[in-house]
Amino acid sequence: MTRKMRAGLTLFAAAAMAGGCGGGDSADAGSADAGSSEATGTKTLYVAHHLVDCVGVGPMKCMLVRETPDAEWTNFYSKIEGFDYEPGFDYQLTVRTEKVENPPADASSIRYILEELVSKTPMSNEAGAGADLVVGDWKLASFSDAVLTEAGVDVTNALKALASKGGVTIAFTDQGQVGGFSGCNQYTGTYSIEGGHSLSFGPLAGTRKMCPPPLMELESLTLKTLEAVEGVYVRDESTLELYGADETRLATFHKAGSAAAAAPQVGEWKLSEFTPAALAEASDEVLEAVASLSADENTAVTPDLGADGRASGFSGCNRNTGEDKSDGGSVFEFGNIASTARACVGPGMAIESAYLEALSSVRRMQLIGSTLELLDADGTQLLMYSRTDEA
């Protein structure tokens, strides 16, 4: 058996977008239909709140899309039938794709049709809006996968160590000053915003305290990330995103004192992993069911944790509700869990049994970036989730 069972990983077509917004296919977006067996079906698309210059048949404006919240933005040259794009909003869509037989040479071989507008979130990208909204204190929620991959470092333990001490922070004043804590030292400097969302920092100066290597690595990554920043967007006045070149998301911060900072577990999650401890006494049937989870979206385990302390979700076969008994810190427990009484065929029932068994032992939580870890009273990891509402 594998050491860690991957569960409920979101499955999307591996190919990137192709076609033309009135234009043709482009290598920038890849080819969604070249040799793909997934030309027909449904998928989730996240659409950015602004257009970018691109070249199809000729110069044009393209939407930016991605298929998962942490993926990099990709130029989208096609149109989505039934979707009325309005700049200034981030979108989550469910679209149906259909293969076009014998398309014109300058057109896409994939047709995109809107199935559902899942969400439409206003962003602060109007001229002057960003300068007002960034002012205040912010706490690091996560670095993007692209930043962590390029850096080649694991800052998980460093972030854990700082979780109870305020974490990595950044603060903007209305006088153009910026400062914060970068993992080991305090830093200060200046910033400027142009056009509402173009952000640049002046030289940053900091104290010169020495810390253990993990904290120094975190600090180096933090400062290097700030040096790469070219843009900023604020969502719902409580989430600040820093972007680099080509609209690459670098890091996400939450407003200090906001619900997101005070109760970071609130949101929508997807089970990504049963740990070996959670499956230590599992039967072969359960182990086989859990191993099959990543290939079966119908049994994906998806808890939603509300700001009102209520929890709900899908556990593999049934819907369930309960109470989120967290204390705003590391204490975490589910209470009064109630489920529907549906009987399922296939692996759903076995997955649900293992999941609810593990859930009953949860007493603590850790939030590292976009990963939520649930632990037992001894601090042993049982379940791991990835956030699905961070577009």
C-alpha angles and dihedrals in degrees: 000000000000117000094240127027114220110216135193098347111179111256121210135158109281094218121091128235124287138177135067136290080217084324140084141268118297136196088225090070097033122222119294093189107036103115091334121145089197099067089118122050141061130294142169119252127189112205122201123234097246141042127241134210112260140159123237117145083339139342111315145148118264135194117237115232140175133179099222130034093247098044122105119261116261129198111255113207099178133073128246110226112232094016118117106198117210119185116235096049134090112221137202112199139179108215135183118223125207128184114242113220115225097351120191114272092252097045136079121264089217125074117206120206126183112242099170139358097221097180142352113196122187116232131199098244099124117112110279095003096101094055091059098043099048093060110109142048121311134187124212112253099175148334114234119257088245092059093047093046094050092046092049092212133120110224095171096108093045091053090048091052091052097041094095093040100060099274127228110334144185128194128193123199126203088243094067096261123134132187144145147134117301101190102284108014140036117249135196136186145122135283139191133199124204128185092007098288112031104107129187132174127215120222111310120221124196146176116269105230117147119228137179113293096258091057092045090052090050091049092049090051092047094052093043089051092052090051089056096051117121102156144028134199130184121208122201088344089277106073123060121193124195118208134195133198117329090017092289109166110234107175143350126220132188124219111257110252093018123126089252091057096039095045105020093169091069111109144056120315140179125210108246102171146018106205122222089254091059091052099038093116099027121132123241088255091057093045091052091047093051091047089056095050097092089060096048119064090181090073098042110139110228121176120186116203115201130209088237092064094257122128129199138163151118120291102191101286110012139042115242140188133197147135127292102220098187121142098214089263132059099312111101133164138155117229139186094013113190125182139189114253102235119146116219136196122220125029097324097093094047092048091049092050092053092044097051090045091055092043091057090061096050114118105149141035139202124196114202111177107299094346123094116199121195117202139185125244091278093054095255113150113243109162134016127198137188121217115248101182097065103097 
